[in-house]
Amino acid sequence: MVISWGKLNCEPKQSIMYFKNVLQKRFTTPYPATNIEFMCLQIRKILELIALGSLITDKDEYIRQNEKLARQWRVGNILNGIEKINPDFYPIPGKQVIDPTTGKVKEVVRITTGYLTRTEFPDVYDDCSDAIHVGNLLDHTTDYASLEKNIPYWISKIVTLLNHHQIQLLDEKQQLWVIMNGKDDNRVHVHLMELRGP
C-alpha cells in the first residue's frame, strides 16, 4: 500500500535541494552569514519532521507534539516526550541489496554508520537553533566558521539517515518504509507495512 503525505511527503527533499543550491553557491543571499542561517533553518525543519514523523498517522498526537515543539526550546525534552509515546520513533536507515540476476531488491540491510544518530540529533538541532535566533545580545556570538564546516557533514549524515528508512508508528504492528529517490521516477515513495497475524 502506498500512502501520500501531501506536502510533508516532499518537504525534507525540497529543503535538501534548497540547501545544496546555497551550499554550492548556485543561489546566494548578499552575505555569507545569512547563507549559513538559511541552511541552519532548513536543517532544523528537516530535524523537526524526523522527530514528528512517527506520529503522522495519529493526527491528534501529531498536533499535540507539534504544538509542544513550537513552545519548547529544548529539543532533548521534546525527543524524550516523543520517546515516552513511541520508544522506537527514530528512523532506522537501511540500504537495498539488489539481486544482480533479477535486478530486484533481494533484502534491506540496516546501515550502522555514517548517519545522524539519535544521540547526535539534539546537538545539531541546538547548533542550528543558536544560529537562527538572536539569543542574548550581550553574550551571543555565532561561530559561522564552525557552522560552515559542520553543515555539509550534518547534511550528509541526514541524507544517509533518510535515503531509505523505516519509521515505527504508534501502532506497534505498523511501519512506514520510505525511499527518498525512487529508482524509476526519482520521487519519494512511502509504503505502509503491517504485521499480520497474532
Stockholm file with secondary structure:
# STOCKHOLM 1.0

chainA/1-198         MVISWGKLNCEPKQSIMYFKNVLQKRFTTPYPATNIEFMCLQIRKILELIALGSLITDKDEYIRQNEKLARQWRVGNILNGIEKINPDFYPIPGKQVIDPTTGKVKEVVRITTGYLTRTEFPDVYDDCSDAIHVGNLLDHTTDYASLEKNIPYWISKIVTLLNHHQIQLLDEKQQLWVIMNGKDDNRVHVHLMELRGP
#=GR chainA/1-198 SS CBCCCTHHHHHHHHHHHHHHHHHTTSSCCSSHHHHHHHHHHHHHHHHHHHHHGGGTTCHHHHHHHHHHHHHCCCHHHHHHHHHHHCTTCSCEEEEEEECTTTCSEEEEEECCSSSCCTTTHHHHHHHHHHHHSCCCTTSCCCCHHHHHHHHHHHHHHHHHHHSEEEEECSSTTEEEEEESSCTTTCCCEEEEEECCCC
#=GC SS_cons         CBCCCTHHHHHHHHHHHHHHHHHTTSSCCSSHHHHHHHHHHHHHHHHHHHHHGGGTTCHHHHHHHHHHHHHCCCHHHHHHHHHHHCTTCSCEEEEEEECTTTCSEEEEEECCSSSCCTTTHHHHHHHHHHHHSCCCTTSCCCCHHHHHHHHHHHHHHHHHHHSEEEEECSSTTEEEEEESSCTTTCCCEEEEEECCCC
//
